[in-house]
Amino acid sequence: MMSSIRRLVLDLLKPNEIENVEFARTLAGLDGVDGTNVSLLESDKDVQNLKITIEGENIDSDVVTTAVEDLGGTVHSVDEVVCGDRMVEESSTHQD
């Protein structure tokens, strides 16, 4: 059995016409999602680059990607994934 996704951090691009609040509310309303955080990283006259953090007990990454695309966004990268029975935070290493 695969471990459920508990945190997903996405870097995405979206058109300016779609409000960031709509992105946050839509993603927060998905099954398995407890909450979202949407942060604006960069903006120009046509598009915005967002960092979206999604947390929950059983996040379906395919459903999240579909919801982002339905809102007119494009996922550039998955920057963090946390799976398992508990949240594990990133640890510092000698390279940091």
N, CA, C and O atoms as a GROMACS GRO file, in nm:
protein
  384
    1MET      N    1   0.084  -0.119   0.000
    1MET     CA    2   0.000   0.000   0.000
    1MET      C    3   0.088   0.125   0.000
    1MET      O    4   0.186   0.131   0.074
    2MET      N    5   0.054   0.222  -0.082
    2MET     CA    6   0.133   0.344  -0.091
    2MET      C    7   0.100   0.438   0.024
    2MET      O    8  -0.016   0.446   0.067
    3SER      N    9   0.201   0.508   0.073
    3SER     CA   10   0.180   0.608   0.178
    3SER      C   11   0.107   0.727   0.122
    3SER      O   12   0.128   0.766   0.007
    4SER      N   13   0.021   0.786   0.203
    4SER     CA   14  -0.054   0.903   0.159
    4SER      C   15   0.034   1.028   0.161
    4SER      O   16   0.127   1.039   0.241
    5ILE      N   17   0.001   1.121   0.073
    5ILE     CA   18   0.072   1.249   0.069
    5ILE      C   19   0.011   1.341   0.174
    5ILE      O   20  -0.110   1.359   0.179
    6ARG      N   21   0.097   1.399   0.258
    6ARG     CA   22   0.053   1.488   0.365
    6ARG      C   23   0.086   1.635   0.338
    6ARG      O   24   0.018   1.724   0.388
    7ARG      N   25   0.189   1.659   0.258
    7ARG     CA   26   0.224   1.797   0.217
    7ARG      C   27   0.274   1.793   0.074
    7ARG      O   28   0.350   1.704   0.034
    8LEU      N   29   0.231   1.893  -0.003
    8LEU     CA   30   0.273   1.907  -0.141
    8LEU      C   31   0.303   2.055  -0.162
    8LEU      O   32   0.219   2.140  -0.135
    9VAL      N   33   0.424   2.084  -0.211
    9VAL     CA   34   0.463   2.223  -0.239
    9VAL      C   35   0.488   2.234  -0.388
    9VAL      O   36   0.572   2.164  -0.445
   10LEU      N   37   0.412   2.325  -0.451
   10LEU     CA   38   0.418   2.341  -0.596
   10LEU      C   39   0.468   2.479  -0.635
   10LEU      O   40   0.438   2.578  -0.568
   11ASP      N   41   0.543   2.485  -0.743
   11ASP     CA   42   0.580   2.610  -0.809
   11ASP      C   43   0.497   2.613  -0.936
   11ASP      O   44   0.507   2.522  -1.019
   12LEU      N   45   0.414   2.717  -0.952
   12LEU     CA   46   0.328   2.720  -1.070
   12LEU      C   47   0.315   2.859  -1.128
   12LEU      O   48   0.345   2.959  -1.063
   13LEU      N   49   0.270   2.862  -1.252
   13LEU     CA   50   0.248   2.985  -1.326
   13LEU      C   51   0.099   2.993  -1.356
   13LEU      O   52   0.038   2.893  -1.394
   14LYS      N   53   0.040   3.113  -1.337
   14LYS     CA   54  -0.102   3.131  -1.364
   14LYS      C   55  -0.126   3.267  -1.426
   14LYS      O   56  -0.048   3.360  -1.406
   15PRO      N   57  -0.236   3.280  -1.502
   15PRO     CA   58  -0.270   3.411  -1.558
   15PRO      C   59  -0.314   3.507  -1.448
   15PRO      O   60  -0.371   3.465  -1.347
   16ASN      N   61  -0.288   3.636  -1.468
   16ASN     CA   62  -0.326   3.737  -1.370
   16ASN      C   63  -0.477   3.746  -1.347
   16ASN      O   64  -0.521   3.788  -1.240
   17GLU      N   65  -0.556   3.707  -1.447
   17GLU     CA   66  -0.702   3.720  -1.436
   17GLU      C   67  -0.760   3.635  -1.324
   17GLU      O   68  -0.864   3.669  -1.268
   18ILE      N   69  -0.695   3.526  -1.290
   18ILE     CA   70  -0.745   3.437  -1.185
   18ILE      C   71  -0.688   3.485  -1.051
   18ILE      O   72  -0.566   3.495  -1.035
   19GLU      N   73  -0.776   3.513  -0.956
   19GLU     CA   74  -0.734   3.562  -0.825
   19GLU      C   75  -0.664   3.452  -0.744
   19GLU      O   76  -0.700   3.335  -0.752
   20ASN      N   77  -0.563   3.492  -0.669
   20ASN     CA   78  -0.491   3.397  -0.582
   20ASN      C   79  -0.584   3.338  -0.477
   20ASN      O   80  -0.568   3.222  -0.438
   21VAL      N   81  -0.682   3.416  -0.432
   21VAL     CA   82  -0.780   3.366  -0.334
   21VAL      C   83  -0.859   3.250  -0.394
   21VAL      O   84  -0.887   3.153  -0.325
   22GLU      N   85  -0.894   3.260  -0.522
   22GLU     CA   86  -0.968   3.152  -0.588
   22GLU      C   87  -0.882   3.024  -0.593
   22GLU      O   88  -0.934   2.915  -0.571
   23PHE      N   89  -0.753   3.039  -0.621
   23PHE     CA   90  -0.663   2.923  -0.620
   23PHE      C   91  -0.661   2.859  -0.482
   23PHE      O   92  -0.676   2.738  -0.469
   24ALA      N   93  -0.643   2.941  -0.379
   24ALA     CA   94  -0.635   2.888  -0.243
   24ALA      C   95  -0.764   2.818  -0.202
   24ALA      O   96  -0.760   2.708  -0.148
   25ARG      N   97  -0.877   2.882  -0.227
   25ARG     CA   98  -1.006   2.823  -0.188
   25ARG      C   99  -1.036   2.695  -0.266
   25ARG      O  100  -1.084   2.597  -0.209
   26THR      N  101  -1.010   2.696  -0.394
   26THR     CA  102  -1.036   2.577  -0.476
   26THR      C  103  -0.954   2.459  -0.428
   26THR      O  104  -1.006   2.349  -0.411
   27LEU      N  105  -0.825   2.481  -0.408
   27LEU     CA  106  -0.737   2.371  -0.366
   27LEU      C  107  -0.769   2.326  -0.224
   27LEU      O  108  -0.759   2.207  -0.194
   28ALA      N  109  -0.806   2.419  -0.136
   28ALA     CA  110  -0.842   2.383   0.001
   28ALA      C  111  -0.970   2.300   0.006
   28ALA      O  112  -0.991   2.224   0.100
   29GLY      N  113  -1.055   2.314  -0.096
   29GLY     CA  114  -1.180   2.240  -0.100
   29GLY      C  115  -1.170   2.099  -0.157
   29GLY      O  116  -1.270   2.027  -0.159
   30LEU      N  117  -1.053   2.060  -0.202
   30LEU     CA  118  -1.036   1.925  -0.258
   30LEU      C  119  -1.039   1.820  -0.148
   30LEU      O  120  -0.996   1.845  -0.036
   31ASP      N  121  -1.090   1.701  -0.182
   31ASP     CA  122  -1.089   1.589  -0.086
   31ASP      C  123  -0.948   1.559  -0.040
   31ASP      O  124  -0.855   1.557  -0.122
   32GLY      N  125  -0.930   1.536   0.087
   32GLY     CA  126  -0.800   1.501   0.144
   32GLY      C  127  -0.714   1.620   0.179
   32GLY      O  128  -0.605   1.603   0.235
   33VAL      N  129  -0.760   1.742   0.147
   33VAL     CA  130  -0.682   1.864   0.174
   33VAL      C  131  -0.741   1.934   0.296
   33VAL      O  132  -0.861   1.958   0.303
   34ASP      N  133  -0.654   1.966   0.394
   34ASP     CA  134  -0.696   2.038   0.514
   34ASP      C  135  -0.674   2.188   0.501
   34ASP      O  136  -0.745   2.266   0.564
   35GLY      N  137  -0.574   2.230   0.421
   35GLY     CA  138  -0.547   2.372   0.407
   35GLY      C  139  -0.444   2.399   0.299
   35GLY      O  140  -0.371   2.310   0.256
   36THR      N  141  -0.441   2.527   0.256
   36THR     CA  142  -0.346   2.569   0.154
   36THR      C  143  -0.284   2.703   0.192
   36THR      O  144  -0.341   2.780   0.268
   37ASN      N  145  -0.167   2.727   0.136
   37ASN     CA  146  -0.100   2.856   0.149
   37ASN      C  147  -0.052   2.895   0.010
   37ASN      O  148   0.020   2.819  -0.055
   38VAL      N  149  -0.093   3.012  -0.037
   38VAL     CA  150  -0.053   3.061  -0.169
   38VAL      C  151   0.034   3.184  -0.150
   38VAL      O  152  -0.009   3.282  -0.090
   39SER      N  153   0.156   3.178  -0.202
   39SER     CA  154   0.250   3.290  -0.192
   39SER      C  155   0.290   3.335  -0.332
   39SER      O  156   0.326   3.255  -0.417
   40LEU      N  157   0.282   3.467  -0.354
   40LEU     CA  158   0.323   3.525  -0.481
   40LEU      C  159   0.475   3.538  -0.482
   40LEU      O  160   0.533   3.602  -0.395
   41LEU      N  161   0.539   3.477  -0.582
   41LEU     CA  162   0.684   3.485  -0.595
   41LEU      C  163   0.727   3.593  -0.692
   41LEU      O  164   0.825   3.664  -0.669
   42GLU      N  165   0.650   3.606  -0.803
   42GLU     CA  166   0.687   3.702  -0.907
   42GLU      C  167   0.563   3.733  -0.990
   42GLU      O  168   0.476   3.648  -1.008
   43SER      N  169   0.556   3.855  -1.040
   43SER     CA  170   0.442   3.895  -1.120
   43SER      C  171   0.487   3.984  -1.235
   43SER      O  172   0.577   4.067  -1.219
   44ASP      N  173   0.426   3.965  -1.351
   44ASP     CA  174   0.446   4.060  -1.461
   44ASP      C  175   0.309   4.097  -1.515
   44ASP      O  176   0.208   4.067  -1.450
   45LYS      N  177   0.301   4.159  -1.631
   45LYS     CA  178   0.173   4.212  -1.678
   45LYS      C  179   0.074   4.104  -1.718
   45LYS      O  180  -0.046   4.130  -1.723
   46ASP      N  181   0.120   3.982  -1.746
   46ASP     CA  182   0.031   3.875  -1.792
   46ASP      C  183   0.016   3.758  -1.696
   46ASP      O  184  -0.092   3.700  -1.686
   47VAL      N  185   0.123   3.723  -1.626
   47VAL     CA  186   0.122   3.602  -1.543
   47VAL      C  187   0.184   3.625  -1.406
   47VAL      O  188   0.253   3.724  -1.382
   48GLN      N  189   0.156   3.531  -1.317
   48GLN     CA  190   0.216   3.532  -1.184
   48GLN      C  191   0.278   3.395  -1.157
   48GLN      O  192   0.226   3.292  -1.201
   49ASN      N  193   0.388   3.396  -1.085
   49ASN     CA  194   0.453   3.274  -1.039
   49ASN      C  195   0.418   3.258  -0.892
   49ASN      O  196   0.443   3.348  -0.812
   50LEU      N  197   0.358   3.143  -0.855
   50LEU     CA  198   0.313   3.118  -0.719
   50LEU      C  199   0.384   2.998  -0.659
   50LEU      O  200   0.422   2.905  -0.729
   51LYS      N  201   0.400   3.003  -0.527
   51LYS     CA  202   0.440   2.887  -0.449
   51LYS      C  203   0.315   2.848  -0.370
   51LYS      O  204   0.261   2.929  -0.295
   52ILE      N  205   0.270   2.724  -0.388
   52ILE     CA  206   0.150   2.677  -0.319
   52ILE      C  207   0.188   2.559  -0.231
   52ILE      O  208   0.243   2.460  -0.277
   53THR      N  209   0.155   2.573  -0.103
   53THR     CA  210   0.175   2.464  -0.006
   53THR      C  211   0.038   2.409   0.030
   53THR      O  212  -0.052   2.482   0.070
   54ILE      N  213   0.025   2.278   0.016
   54ILE     CA  214  -0.101   2.210   0.043
   54ILE      C  215  -0.074   2.104   0.150
   54ILE      O  216   0.020   2.025   0.137
   55GLU      N  217  -0.157   2.103   0.255
   55GLU     CA  218  -0.143   2.001   0.359
   55GLU      C  219  -0.276   1.931   0.382
   55GLU      O  220  -0.383   1.991   0.367
   56GLY      N  221  -0.267   1.804   0.417
   56GLY     CA  222  -0.385   1.724   0.444
   56GLY      C  223  -0.345   1.583   0.481
   56GLY      O  224  -0.227   1.551   0.492
   57GLU      N  225  -0.445   1.499   0.500
   57GLU     CA  226  -0.419   1.360   0.541
   57GLU      C  227  -0.400   1.267   0.422
   57GLU      O  228  -0.333   1.164   0.433
   58ASN      N  229  -0.457   1.304   0.307
   58ASN     CA  230  -0.451   1.214   0.192
   58ASN      C  231  -0.468   1.295   0.064
   58ASN      O  232  -0.574   1.291   0.002
   59ILE      N  233  -0.365   1.367   0.024
   59ILE     CA  234  -0.368   1.454  -0.093
   59ILE      C  235  -0.346   1.371  -0.218
   59ILE      O  236  -0.252   1.291  -0.225
   60ASP      N  237  -0.431   1.390  -0.317
   60ASP     CA  238  -0.416   1.322  -0.446
   60ASP      C  239  -0.349   1.422  -0.541
   60ASP      O  240  -0.412   1.519  -0.584
   61SER      N  241  -0.224   1.398  -0.574
   61SER     CA  242  -0.148   1.494  -0.656
   61SER      C  243  -0.207   1.509  -0.795
   61SER      O  244  -0.199   1.617  -0.853
   62ASP      N  245  -0.266   1.404  -0.850
   62ASP     CA  246  -0.328   1.414  -0.982
   62ASP      C  247  -0.451   1.505  -0.978
   62ASP      O  248  -0.473   1.582  -1.071
   63VAL      N  249  -0.531   1.495  -0.872
   63VAL     CA  250  -0.649   1.580  -0.856
   63VAL      C  251  -0.606   1.725  -0.839
   63VAL      O  252  -0.669   1.816  -0.894
   64VAL      N  253  -0.499   1.748  -0.765
   64VAL     CA  254  -0.446   1.884  -0.746
   64VAL      C  255  -0.401   1.942  -0.880
   64VAL      O  256  -0.435   2.055  -0.913
   65THR      N  257  -0.325   1.866  -0.955
   65THR     CA  258  -0.276   1.912  -1.085
   65THR      C  259  -0.391   1.945  -1.179
   65THR      O  260  -0.388   2.046  -1.250
   66THR      N  261  -0.493   1.860  -1.180
   66THR     CA  262  -0.611   1.885  -1.264
   66THR      C  263  -0.681   2.013  -1.222
   66THR      O  264  -0.723   2.092  -1.307
   67ALA      N  265  -0.696   2.035  -1.091
   67ALA     CA  266  -0.761   2.157  -1.041
   67ALA      C  267  -0.681   2.281  -1.081
   67ALA      O  268  -0.739   2.382  -1.120
   68VAL      N  269  -0.548   2.274  -1.071
   68VAL     CA  270  -0.462   2.386  -1.111
   68VAL      C  271  -0.481   2.416  -1.260
   68VAL      O  272  -0.497   2.531  -1.299
   69GLU      N  273  -0.481   2.313  -1.341
   69GLU     CA  274  -0.498   2.331  -1.486
   69GLU      C  275  -0.637   2.383  -1.520
   69GLU      O  276  -0.652   2.465  -1.611
   70ASP      N  277  -0.740   2.336  -1.448
   70ASP     CA  278  -0.877   2.385  -1.471
   70ASP      C  279  -0.888   2.534  -1.440
   70ASP      O  280  -0.972   2.603  -1.498
   71LEU      N  281  -0.805   2.583  -1.348
   71LEU     CA  282  -0.804   2.726  -1.314
   71LEU      C  283  -0.715   2.807  -1.409
   71LEU      O  284  -0.705   2.929  -1.395
   72GLY      N  285  -0.651   2.740  -1.504
   72GLY     CA  286  -0.567   2.810  -1.601
   72GLY      C  287  -0.420   2.812  -1.566
   72GLY      O  288  -0.341   2.878  -1.634
   73GLY      N  289  -0.381   2.741  -1.460
   73GLY     CA  290  -0.242   2.738  -1.417
   73GLY      C  291  -0.164   2.622  -1.476
   73GLY      O  292  -0.221   2.530  -1.535
   74THR      N  293  -0.033   2.629  -1.460
   74THR     CA  294   0.058   2.524  -1.504
   74THR      C  295   0.157   2.495  -1.392
   74THR      O  296   0.223   2.586  -1.343
   75VAL      N  297   0.168   2.369  -1.353
   75VAL     CA  298   0.265   2.331  -1.250
   75VAL      C  299   0.404   2.325  -1.315
   75VAL      O  300   0.426   2.250  -1.409
   76HIS      N  301   0.497   2.407  -1.263
   76HIS     CA  302   0.634   2.406  -1.312
   76HIS      C  303   0.714   2.294  -1.246
   76HIS      O  304   0.790   2.223  -1.311
   77SER      N  305   0.695   2.281  -1.114
   77SER     CA  306   0.770   2.179  -1.043
   77SER      C  307   0.701   2.144  -0.912
   77SER      O  308   0.625   2.224  -0.855
   78VAL      N  309   0.729   2.024  -0.866
   78VAL     CA  310   0.688   1.980  -0.732
   78VAL      C  311   0.813   1.997  -0.646
   78VAL      O  312   0.909   1.922  -0.661
   79ASP      N  313   0.811   2.096  -0.556
   79ASP     CA  314   0.930   2.133  -0.481
   79ASP      C  315   0.945   2.059  -0.349
   79ASP      O  316   1.054   2.052  -0.294
   80GLU      N  317   0.836   2.003  -0.298
   80GLU     CA  318   0.843   1.925  -0.174
   80GLU      C  319   0.725   1.830  -0.168
   80GLU      O  320   0.614   1.865  -0.208
   81VAL      N  321   0.751   1.709  -0.119
   81VAL     CA  322   0.646   1.610  -0.095
   81VAL      C  323   0.676   1.546   0.039
   81VAL      O  324   0.789   1.504   0.064
   82VAL      N  325   0.575   1.539   0.126
   82VAL     CA  326   0.588   1.470   0.254
   82VAL      C  327   0.484   1.359   0.256
   82VAL      O  328   0.365   1.385   0.236
   83CYS      N  329   0.528   1.237   0.280
   83CYS     CA  330   0.440   1.120   0.285
   83CYS      C  331   0.460   1.044   0.415
   83CYS      O  332   0.563   1.059   0.481
   84GLY      N  333   0.362   0.963   0.450
   84GLY     CA  334   0.376   0.875   0.564
   84GLY      C  335   0.278   0.906   0.675
   84GLY      O  336   0.183   0.982   0.656
   85ASP      N  337   0.303   0.845   0.792
   85ASP     CA  338   0.212   0.860   0.905
   85ASP      C  339   0.230   0.990   0.980
   85ASP      O  340   0.142   1.030   1.056
   86ARG      N  341   0.343   1.058   0.959
   86ARG     CA  342   0.365   1.185   1.029
   86ARG      C  343   0.439   1.281   0.938
   86ARG      O  344   0.500   1.241   0.838
   87MET      N  345   0.433   1.409   0.974
   87MET     CA  346   0.503   1.512   0.897
   87MET      C  347   0.651   1.509   0.936
   87MET      O  348   0.685   1.516   1.054
   88VAL      N  349   0.736   1.500   0.837
   88VAL     CA  350   0.880   1.503   0.859
   88VAL      C  351   0.932   1.632   0.796
   88VAL      O  352   0.916   1.655   0.676
   89GLU      N  353   0.996   1.714   0.877
   89GLU     CA  354   1.051   1.841   0.829
   89GLU      C  355   1.190   1.818   0.771
   89GLU      O  356   1.260   1.724   0.810
   90GLU      N  357   1.228   1.903   0.678
   90GLU     CA  358   1.360   1.896   0.617
   90GLU      C  359   1.468   1.917   0.722
   90GLU      O  360   1.453   2.003   0.809
   91SER      N  361   1.575   1.840   0.714
   91SER     CA  362   1.686   1.852   0.809
   91SER      C  363   1.802   1.927   0.746
   91SER      O  364   1.824   1.918   0.625
   92SER      N  365   1.876   2.000   0.827
   92SER     CA  366   1.997   2.065   0.779
   92SER      C  367   2.106   1.961   0.760
   92SER      O  368   2.114   1.863   0.833
   93THR      N  369   2.190   1.986   0.660
   93THR     CA  370   2.305   1.897   0.637
   93THR      C  371   2.430   1.984   0.631
   93THR      O  372   2.421   2.106   0.633
   94HIS      N  373   2.544   1.922   0.624
   94HIS     CA  374   2.670   1.996   0.616
   94HIS      C  375   2.678   2.079   0.489
   94HIS      O  376   2.750   2.179   0.484
   95GLN      N  377   2.606   2.039   0.385
   95GLN     CA  378   2.610   2.109   0.258
   95GLN      C  379   2.530   2.241   0.263
   95GLN      O  380   2.550   2.328   0.179
   96ASP      N  381   2.440   2.255   0.363
   96ASP     CA  382   2.354   2.375   0.371
   96ASP      C  383   2.427   2.496   0.416
   96ASP      O  384   2.368   2.604   0.428
   0.00000   0.00000   0.00000
